[in-house]
Amino acid sequence: MRYYKGMEKITELVKEGRILVSDGAWGTFLQKKGLKPGECPELWNIDRPDDVRDIASAYVAAGADLVETNTFGANRFKLAHYGLADRAAEINEAGARLSREAAGENAGVIASIGPTGEILLMEEVTEEEIYDAFKEQAAALEKGGATAICIETMSALDEAELAIRAVKENTNCEVICTFTFEQIADGGYRTMMGVSPEQFAIEMSAAGADIIGTNCGNGIERMIEVVRELRTAVPEIPILVHANAGLPKHENGVTVFPETPEQMAAQIPALIAAGANIIGGCCGTTPDHIRAIRAMIK
């Protein structure tokens, strides 16, 4: 059974007590389809649309209520490395449209916005320039059919706040914001910029995020403690989790994520008990992982 029908707001479904299923990894899926090192993943939205649409379709078929878009690095700063900065709007709109076509009325589209790669503290870029890049991306994603935007894999409060504001002020989309936390020596969790789960939760909720959460950096077992900290800090706001398929290992020169769909699904009850409302996958997860998560939630 899917819980998402048509164009409902995600926050309203969560208020009804629904546990929603999101999709899995995109980057590793693109690599399986032939993405080469040094190639721009987001340009596939233009050059190889059928392959991109197939990824979203595979996750919808696996039972995802929500699917992302192939737009994680589609801001003008990241695209400039490929000489594609002036095509940001085109690439984002195409990415959202492909996921919308795959989703139909069976799933919602939570379009992906990742970090710019620029650091405001270094003063090499202004807040206005960062804001404008996120504004351009968000407007194009909404035009392509996204009804929510997932600002993900963030580590700095100032950049994430600019992204939230850009989405809120220039679209009607719901805003999801997730940070990536790593375990530190004392057993706690921090982002690479030193932000704790509690600080992130309080500040991004105040900045206007409709949904907060965590993605990447950890397998699902470690996500349980992160979610518990988020829920303690902000008791009411919906929480999304996109966990990796375990911690990465290097085998024969290749990075692999060892957690099986069954191992990942076994952790779902504890993750829900900790406070998660929306559960999907990040690096190394596949449609089989999402199918197992869906079955466990049912």
Protein Blocks (a to p, Z undefined) as FASTA:
>chain_A
ZZbehjacfklmmmnopacdddddfklmmmmnopaehiafklmmmmmmmlmmmmmmmmmm
nopabdcddfklmcfklmmmnopmmmmmmmmmmmmmmmmmmnmmmbccddddddehiafk
lopacfklmmmmmmmmmmmmmmnopabdcdehiabfklmmmmmmmmmmmccbdcdddddd
dddfkopacdfkopafklmmmmmmmnopabgcdeehiafklmmmmmmmmmmmmmmbccdd
dddebjaddeehiacdfbdfklmmmmmmmmmmnopabdcddehiafklmmmmmmmmZZ
